Amino acid sequence: MMNDLEKELAALIVKDLNLEEVRLDEVTADTPLYGDGFGLDSIDILEIALLVSKKYGFELRSDNPDNEKIFATLGALAKYVSEHRTH
């Protein structure tokens, strides 16, 4: 079961990236952002980083050595956001 932040992020990603093929009722915290799951590519990840920066008040930097872990799954991204958000 997803927590509120995971649900919020999933809806934000699907809506803002126009991912009509992704069904929110099939998304879990373990859903990968790349490849299977959301099917995102590196450009999509940059868009997510911008969305998160605007909505949650902190910057996701492209030179962060932990980006592979941060963007691995919806749950990993939500965990990172919850630990760093300012609003």
VMD Tcl script that draws the C-alpha trace (Angstrom):
set ca {
  {0.00 0.00 0.00}
  {1.33 3.43 -0.94}
  {1.58 6.34 1.46}
  {0.08 9.76 0.64}
  {3.33 11.20 -0.72}
  {3.86 8.22 -3.04}
  {0.31 8.60 -4.34}
  {0.81 12.35 -4.79}
  {4.08 11.87 -6.68}
  {2.62 9.13 -8.89}
  {-0.31 11.36 -9.85}
  {2.01 14.32 -10.47}
  {4.31 12.26 -12.71}
  {1.46 10.72 -14.71}
  {-0.36 14.04 -15.16}
  {2.59 16.32 -15.91}
  {4.40 13.88 -18.21}
  {1.16 12.82 -19.96}
  {1.71 9.15 -19.22}
  {-1.73 7.95 -20.29}
  {-0.50 4.35 -20.50}
  {0.37 4.28 -16.77}
  {-2.57 3.23 -14.60}
  {-2.36 4.69 -11.11}
  {-4.25 1.74 -9.65}
  {-1.38 -0.53 -10.79}
  {1.44 1.66 -9.42}
  {3.17 0.71 -6.16}
  {6.09 2.09 -4.19}
  {8.26 -0.54 -5.93}
  {7.30 0.60 -9.44}
  {10.50 1.49 -11.33}
  {10.70 4.98 -12.80}
  {12.99 3.90 -15.68}
  {12.10 1.18 -18.16}
  {9.25 -1.07 -17.04}
  {6.80 0.67 -14.74}
  {6.61 4.37 -15.57}
  {8.85 3.90 -18.63}
  {10.72 7.15 -18.14}
  {13.94 8.21 -19.84}
  {16.61 10.68 -18.74}
  {14.72 13.69 -20.14}
  {11.62 12.66 -18.17}
  {13.72 12.39 -15.01}
  {14.94 15.96 -15.56}
  {11.31 17.08 -15.83}
  {10.47 15.26 -12.59}
  {13.41 16.96 -10.87}
  {12.04 20.34 -11.94}
  {8.49 19.46 -10.82}
  {9.76 18.27 -7.43}
  {11.88 21.41 -7.00}
  {8.90 23.66 -7.59}
  {6.39 21.68 -5.53}
  {8.52 20.64 -2.55}
  {11.02 23.49 -2.29}
  {14.39 21.82 -2.77}
  {16.67 21.14 -5.71}
  {17.40 17.72 -7.17}
  {20.80 18.12 -8.76}
  {21.96 16.23 -11.84}
  {25.44 15.79 -10.31}
  {24.14 14.04 -7.17}
  {25.99 10.70 -6.95}
  {22.88 9.10 -5.40}
  {20.58 9.87 -8.35}
  {20.51 6.24 -9.49}
  {19.11 5.27 -6.07}
  {16.85 8.33 -5.73}
  {15.16 7.71 -9.07}
  {15.14 3.89 -8.95}
  {11.51 3.53 -7.84}
  {8.55 5.67 -6.88}
  {9.12 4.74 -3.22}
  {12.79 5.75 -3.34}
  {11.89 9.13 -4.82}
  {9.14 9.65 -2.23}
  {11.53 8.78 0.60}
  {14.09 11.29 -0.67}
  {11.43 13.98 -1.09}
  {10.09 13.40 2.43}
  {13.59 13.77 3.89}
  {14.44 16.99 2.00}
  {11.23 18.89 1.34}
  {10.83 22.38 2.74}
  {7.09 22.64 2.06}
}
mol new
graphics top color blue
foreach p $ca { graphics top sphere $p radius 0.5 }
foreach p [lrange $ca 0 end-1] q [lrange $ca 1 end] { graphics top cylinder $p $q radius 0.2 }
display resetview
